[in-house]
Amino acid sequence: MKKSYILCYIIPGETGSFKPGKRRLNWVWYYNQSPDSPELAEIMTDCDNHQHRNTLPVGKMHPEVWNKQKAYAANVMNEPFLELINKTNKAFVSTVGDTIPERASFFDGKLLLVSEALR
């Protein structure tokens, strides 16, 4: 997948258990978009026509948008990830920003930010 990647990991279920049958799988699909792209605007606009800046809540994604993502996934994902995506009924989206600072930031003698090991 060009400019994107996907991963999944086990999280505790409703009772806090990690036991098979009681735990859950969480998956994250990093799908790169320019912050000002029409595609991101479409993804972040909910079914009530409200455009969200950072997080599109669970159950608010336009079905057409989710169907478009699933169709794309069918062409680029391997079978285990495609199964996860197709079994997800209520996807949500959180944007992730990236920046490369010019120098490290310190406060009260503590390092606050290091990015890309400041190259």
Z-matrix of the N, CA and C atoms (Angstrom, degrees):
N
C 1 1.447
C 2 1.517 1 108.68
N 3 1.277 2 115.59 1 118.22
C 4 1.451 3 119.93 2 -179.46
C 5 1.529 4 110.31 3 -75.09
N 6 1.329 5 115.50 4 132.66
C 7 1.467 6 122.89 5 177.06
C 8 1.525 7 113.68 6 61.03
N 9 1.324 8 117.78 7 26.58
C 10 1.456 9 120.14 8 175.80
C 11 1.523 10 109.58 9 -158.81
N 12 1.324 11 115.52 10 165.38
C 13 1.456 12 120.50 11 171.90
C 14 1.516 13 108.68 12 -156.44
N 15 1.320 14 114.89 13 164.11
C 16 1.460 15 120.70 14 -177.78
C 17 1.520 16 108.86 15 -134.26
N 18 1.312 17 115.65 16 148.44
C 19 1.461 18 120.48 17 175.45
C 20 1.517 19 108.70 18 -147.82
N 21 1.331 20 115.73 19 159.39
C 22 1.458 21 120.11 20 174.64
C 23 1.518 22 108.89 21 -140.24
N 24 1.319 23 115.37 22 156.73
C 25 1.451 24 120.99 23 -178.90
C 26 1.523 25 108.86 24 -156.05
N 27 1.316 26 115.35 25 157.81
C 28 1.458 27 121.75 26 -179.06
C 29 1.529 28 109.55 27 -81.15
N 30 1.339 29 114.64 28 138.00
C 31 1.464 30 121.42 29 173.32
C 32 1.530 31 107.80 30 -128.71
N 33 1.324 32 117.93 31 158.38
C 34 1.464 33 118.70 32 179.24
C 35 1.526 34 111.59 33 -65.53
N 36 1.325 35 115.32 34 149.47
C 37 1.458 36 121.29 35 177.00
C 38 1.518 37 111.50 36 -77.95
N 39 1.323 38 115.68 37 -167.23
C 40 1.471 39 121.49 38 -176.14
C 41 1.522 40 113.07 39 -58.54
N 42 1.339 41 117.16 40 -31.55
C 43 1.465 42 120.66 41 -178.15
C 44 1.524 43 112.31 42 -93.67
N 45 1.333 44 116.76 43 1.90
C 46 1.459 45 120.57 44 -178.97
C 47 1.512 46 113.90 45 88.58
N 48 1.318 47 116.81 46 4.61
C 49 1.460 48 121.43 47 -176.48
C 50 1.528 49 112.26 48 -85.11
N 51 1.336 50 114.68 49 145.16
C 52 1.463 51 121.92 50 172.92
C 53 1.532 52 111.31 51 -102.42
N 54 1.326 53 117.87 52 6.13
C 55 1.466 54 121.63 53 -177.13
C 56 1.525 55 110.28 54 -70.13
N 57 1.361 56 116.95 55 144.51
C 58 1.466 57 119.96 56 175.69
C 59 1.534 58 110.58 57 -53.42
N 60 1.306 59 115.38 58 135.53
C 61 1.453 60 121.44 59 -177.28
C 62 1.519 61 113.23 60 89.46
N 63 1.316 62 117.07 61 -16.92
C 64 1.468 63 121.89 62 -179.87
C 65 1.528 64 111.94 63 -114.84
N 66 1.313 65 116.87 64 -17.66
C 67 1.466 66 121.67 65 -177.58
C 68 1.525 67 110.11 66 -93.56
N 69 1.311 68 115.14 67 173.85
C 70 1.469 69 121.44 68 179.52
C 71 1.520 70 109.88 69 -126.73
N 72 1.320 71 114.46 70 161.68
C 73 1.463 72 121.29 71 171.11
C 74 1.513 73 107.40 72 -107.17
N 75 1.298 74 116.73 73 129.48
C 76 1.458 75 121.65 74 174.20
C 77 1.521 76 106.65 75 -107.58
N 78 1.313 77 117.18 76 136.83
C 79 1.459 78 119.47 77 177.24
C 80 1.520 79 109.91 78 -128.17
N 81 1.314 80 114.38 79 150.04
C 82 1.464 81 122.43 80 -179.15
C 83 1.522 82 107.53 81 -133.63
N 84 1.322 83 115.72 82 127.86
C 85 1.464 84 121.21 83 178.02
C 86 1.523 85 106.70 84 -115.46
N 87 1.311 86 116.20 85 107.70
C 88 1.464 87 121.49 86 176.16
C 89 1.522 88 107.07 87 -82.77
N 90 1.317 89 115.73 88 113.35
C 91 1.459 90 123.28 89 -173.51
C 92 1.522 91 106.87 90 -123.06
N 93 1.307 92 116.62 91 105.05
C 94 1.457 93 122.59 92 -170.27
C 95 1.532 94 112.43 93 -72.07
N 96 1.331 95 115.28 94 126.17
C 97 1.460 96 122.50 95 175.85
C 98 1.519 97 109.17 96 -140.03
N 99 1.303 98 116.03 97 147.27
C 100 1.459 99 120.64 98 174.13
C 101 1.531 100 108.51 99 -69.17
N 102 1.335 101 118.30 100 140.59
C 103 1.472 102 120.56 101 -178.15
C 104 1.526 103 114.39 102 -57.38
N 105 1.322 104 117.89 103 -26.42
C 106 1.464 105 120.32 104 -178.35
C 107 1.528 106 112.80 105 -106.73
N 108 1.331 107 117.70 106 17.91
C 109 1.464 108 120.41 107 -177.47
C 110 1.531 109 111.63 108 -78.13
N 111 1.330 110 116.80 109 146.55
C 112 1.469 111 120.48 110 175.42
C 113 1.536 112 111.70 111 -61.09
N 114 1.329 113 117.18 112 -33.02
C 115 1.460 114 120.18 113 -179.91
C 116 1.533 115 111.08 114 -64.91
N 117 1.337 116 117.37 115 -43.17
C 118 1.464 117 119.73 116 177.85
C 119 1.527 118 110.28 117 -65.09
N 120 1.311 119 117.29 118 -40.32
C 121 1.473 120 120.54 119 177.38
C 122 1.528 121 110.46 120 -59.54
N 123 1.326 122 116.74 121 -41.33
C 124 1.466 123 120.78 122 178.35
C 125 1.531 124 110.77 123 -64.58
N 126 1.330 125 116.61 124 -45.18
C 127 1.463 126 121.27 125 180.00
C 128 1.524 127 111.06 126 -61.42
N 129 1.325 128 117.21 127 -40.74
C 130 1.469 129 121.80 128 -174.44
C 131 1.531 130 113.79 129 -86.74
N 132 1.330 131 118.07 130 1.75
C 133 1.462 132 121.83 131 176.55
C 134 1.520 133 108.56 132 -94.32
N 135 1.323 134 116.40 133 121.30
C 136 1.465 135 119.97 134 -173.46
C 137 1.529 136 112.55 135 -81.87
N 138 1.322 137 114.97 136 178.01
C 139 1.464 138 120.77 137 -177.11
C 140 1.531 139 112.76 138 -69.43
N 141 1.342 140 117.94 139 -8.91
C 142 1.465 141 122.32 140 173.13
C 143 1.527 142 111.25 141 -98.51
N 144 1.323 143 116.14 142 9.46
C 145 1.464 144 124.56 143 178.63
C 146 1.527 145 113.61 144 69.84
N 147 1.328 146 117.12 145 23.31
C 148 1.464 147 122.08 146 175.89
C 149 1.526 148 108.43 147 -97.80
N 150 1.330 149 116.88 148 126.71
C 151 1.464 150 120.51 149 179.32
C 152 1.526 151 109.79 150 -89.35
N 153 1.327 152 115.54 151 122.33
C 154 1.462 153 122.42 152 -179.85
C 155 1.525 154 109.69 153 -93.39
N 156 1.308 155 115.36 154 147.91
C 157 1.465 156 119.88 155 -177.82
C 158 1.528 157 112.16 156 -89.32
N 159 1.330 158 117.56 157 -43.58
C 160 1.463 159 120.92 158 -173.43
C 161 1.520 160 114.76 159 -115.66
N 162 1.317 161 117.73 160 -42.73
C 163 1.462 162 120.58 161 -176.81
C 164 1.518 163 110.86 162 -135.78
N 165 1.317 164 115.19 163 128.65
C 166 1.459 165 122.24 164 171.92
C 167 1.528 166 105.83 165 -93.16
N 168 1.342 167 118.66 166 114.85
C 169 1.465 168 120.82 167 -172.89
C 170 1.533 169 113.74 168 -63.62
N 171 1.319 170 114.28 169 157.60
C 172 1.465 171 122.04 170 176.61
C 173 1.526 172 109.30 171 -54.88
N 174 1.324 173 116.13 172 132.31
C 175 1.454 174 121.75 173 176.67
C 176 1.510 175 115.32 174 82.92
N 177 1.327 176 118.42 175 0.33
C 178 1.464 177 121.28 176 -176.78
C 179 1.531 178 113.78 177 -102.36
N 180 1.324 179 118.16 178 -4.34
C 181 1.461 180 120.17 179 -178.17
C 182 1.533 181 110.13 180 -72.10
N 183 1.333 182 115.83 181 137.12
C 184 1.458 183 120.96 182 173.68
C 185 1.524 184 108.44 183 -57.76
N 186 1.331 185 118.63 184 131.58
C 187 1.467 186 119.98 185 177.65
C 188 1.529 187 112.58 186 -56.27
N 189 1.333 188 117.20 187 -35.53
C 190 1.467 189 120.11 188 179.99
C 191 1.530 190 111.28 189 -64.09
N 192 1.324 191 116.47 190 -38.04
C 193 1.467 192 121.03 191 179.50
C 194 1.523 193 109.68 192 -66.47
N 195 1.335 194 116.99 193 -44.99
C 196 1.460 195 120.42 194 -179.87
C 197 1.529 196 110.48 195 -65.62
N 198 1.327 197 117.40 196 -40.20
C 199 1.467 198 120.38 197 177.68
C 200 1.525 199 111.34 198 -62.85
N 201 1.322 200 116.76 199 -37.11
C 202 1.470 201 121.34 200 177.00
C 203 1.534 202 110.40 201 -63.84
N 204 1.337 203 117.42 202 -43.33
C 205 1.469 204 121.12 203 178.40
C 206 1.524 205 110.75 204 -64.47
N 207 1.333 206 116.83 205 -40.57
C 208 1.462 207 120.08 206 179.24
C 209 1.524 208 111.03 207 -65.71
N 210 1.323 209 117.29 208 -37.91
C 211 1.465 210 120.51 209 177.57
C 212 1.525 211 110.35 210 -64.73
N 213 1.326 212 116.95 211 -40.75
C 214 1.467 213 120.67 212 176.37
C 215 1.524 214 110.08 213 -63.31
N 216 1.325 215 115.97 214 -44.20
C 217 1.467 216 120.73 215 -179.90
C 218 1.528 217 111.19 216 -59.40
N 219 1.323 218 117.35 217 -37.16
C 220 1.468 219 121.06 218 -179.59
C 221 1.522 220 111.87 219 -59.99
N 222 1.323 221 116.66 220 -24.85
C 223 1.467 222 121.06 221 -179.46
C 224 1.522 223 113.94 222 -92.70
N 225 1.336 224 118.00 223 -17.09
C 226 1.469 225 119.11 224 -173.10
C 227 1.526 226 114.95 225 -125.69
N 228 1.322 227 118.59 226 -16.47
C 229 1.468 228 121.00 227 -175.24
C 230 1.520 229 111.83 228 -92.46
N 231 1.342 230 115.22 229 151.20
C 232 1.458 231 118.06 230 169.87
C 233 1.532 232 108.22 231 -80.14
N 234 1.318 233 115.69 232 166.40
C 235 1.465 234 121.23 233 -170.10
C 236 1.531 235 115.21 234 -57.30
N 237 1.339 236 120.75 235 -45.36
C 238 1.470 237 118.12 236 -179.23
C 239 1.535 238 113.43 237 -59.87
N 240 1.325 239 117.48 238 -41.62
C 241 1.466 240 119.78 239 179.36
C 242 1.523 241 111.05 240 -72.14
N 243 1.313 242 116.74 241 -36.74
C 244 1.460 243 120.06 242 178.03
C 245 1.530 244 110.27 243 -62.14
N 246 1.319 245 116.67 244 -38.98
C 247 1.466 246 120.25 245 176.97
C 248 1.531 247 111.04 246 -62.47
N 249 1.335 248 117.36 247 -43.82
C 250 1.469 249 120.49 248 177.42
C 251 1.525 250 111.26 249 -58.60
N 252 1.316 251 115.92 250 -46.38
C 253 1.465 252 120.89 251 -178.65
C 254 1.523 253 110.92 252 -63.17
N 255 1.327 254 116.69 253 -45.97
C 256 1.463 255 120.09 254 -177.90
C 257 1.523 256 113.44 255 -68.65
N 258 1.328 257 117.54 256 -23.32
C 259 1.462 258 120.72 257 178.27
C 260 1.529 259 112.43 258 -89.69
N 261 1.316 260 117.08 259 -2.01
C 262 1.465 261 121.32 260 179.00
C 263 1.521 262 108.98 261 -88.22
N 264 1.323 263 116.03 262 116.56
C 265 1.465 264 120.75 263 -178.06
C 266 1.518 265 113.32 264 -91.67
N 267 1.323 266 116.68 265 -30.51
C 268 1.463 267 120.05 266 -175.89
C 269 1.522 268 109.68 267 -130.29
N 270 1.312 269 115.59 268 81.26
C 271 1.467 270 120.59 269 179.14
C 272 1.523 271 109.96 270 -75.33
N 273 1.311 272 115.82 271 156.47
C 274 1.461 273 120.63 272 171.21
C 275 1.522 274 107.71 273 -135.81
N 276 1.308 275 116.14 274 163.70
C 277 1.456 276 121.62 275 -175.40
C 278 1.520 277 109.37 276 -129.64
N 279 1.306 278 115.82 277 135.69
C 280 1.465 279 122.13 278 169.22
C 281 1.517 280 107.52 279 -125.69
N 282 1.310 281 116.54 280 129.48
C 283 1.458 282 119.26 281 177.99
C 284 1.522 283 109.61 282 -77.08
N 285 1.310 284 115.10 283 150.62
C 286 1.460 285 122.19 284 178.02
C 287 1.517 286 106.90 285 -127.81
N 288 1.317 287 116.43 286 123.45
C 289 1.460 288 120.66 287 178.32
C 290 1.513 289 110.65 288 -98.31
N 291 1.291 290 116.11 289 160.31
C 292 1.456 291 121.20 290 179.90
C 293 1.521 292 108.48 291 -138.70
N 294 1.306 293 115.24 292 141.11
C 295 1.457 294 120.22 293 177.79
C 296 1.515 295 109.20 294 -148.01
N 297 1.285 296 117.00 295 153.59
C 298 1.462 297 121.86 296 176.75
C 299 1.525 298 107.43 297 -118.43
N 300 1.334 299 116.82 298 105.55
C 301 1.465 300 119.39 299 -179.45
C 302 1.528 301 111.07 300 -72.98
N 303 1.296 302 115.31 301 156.38
C 304 1.462 303 120.49 302 179.93
C 305 1.519 304 112.54 303 -80.96
N 306 1.343 305 116.46 304 -23.62
C 307 1.460 306 119.00 305 -179.43
C 308 1.522 307 109.08 306 -154.05
N 309 1.316 308 115.50 307 163.24
C 310 1.463 309 120.77 308 178.21
C 311 1.519 310 109.99 309 -70.57
N 312 1.308 311 116.76 310 152.42
C 313 1.459 312 122.01 311 177.39
C 314 1.519 313 109.41 312 -111.30
N 315 1.319 314 115.55 313 136.08
C 316 1.454 315 121.27 314 179.43
C 317 1.520 316 109.38 315 -125.94
N 318 1.335 317 116.09 316 149.10
C 319 1.453 318 121.86 317 174.26
C 320 1.518 319 107.33 318 -145.27
N 321 1.293 320 116.34 319 124.45
C 322 1.460 321 122.07 320 178.45
C 323 1.530 322 111.44 321 52.81
N 324 1.330 323 115.42 322 40.61
C 325 1.453 324 120.77 323 177.56
C 326 1.514 325 115.02 324 76.74
N 327 1.334 326 117.58 325 6.64
C 328 1.463 327 121.17 326 -179.33
C 329 1.519 328 109.69 327 -114.06
N 330 1.315 329 115.62 328 138.76
C 331 1.457 330 121.21 329 177.57
C 332 1.521 331 109.19 330 -74.52
N 333 1.319 332 117.26 331 128.22
C 334 1.451 333 121.62 332 179.98
C 335 1.516 334 112.63 333 -101.46
N 336 1.317 335 117.96 334 -31.35
C 337 1.454 336 119.61 335 -172.63
C 338 1.513 337 111.24 336 -148.60
N 339 1.301 338 114.88 337 129.01
C 340 1.461 339 121.65 338 171.07
C 341 1.517 340 105.81 339 -135.61
N 342 1.302 341 118.14 340 124.08
C 343 1.456 342 121.19 341 -178.87
C 344 1.511 343 109.82 342 -126.01
N 345 1.331 344 114.46 343 128.87
C 346 1.461 345 120.38 344 -179.29
C 347 1.524 346 110.64 345 51.68
N 348 1.332 347 116.05 346 33.31
C 349 1.470 348 123.25 347 -177.06
C 350 1.527 349 110.53 348 52.05
N 351 1.324 350 115.20 349 26.67
C 352 1.466 351 123.54 350 -179.47
C 353 1.516 352 111.85 351 51.64
N 354 1.296 353 113.94 352 26.05
C 355 1.470 354 124.56 353 175.98
C 356 1.470 355 108.93 354 55.25
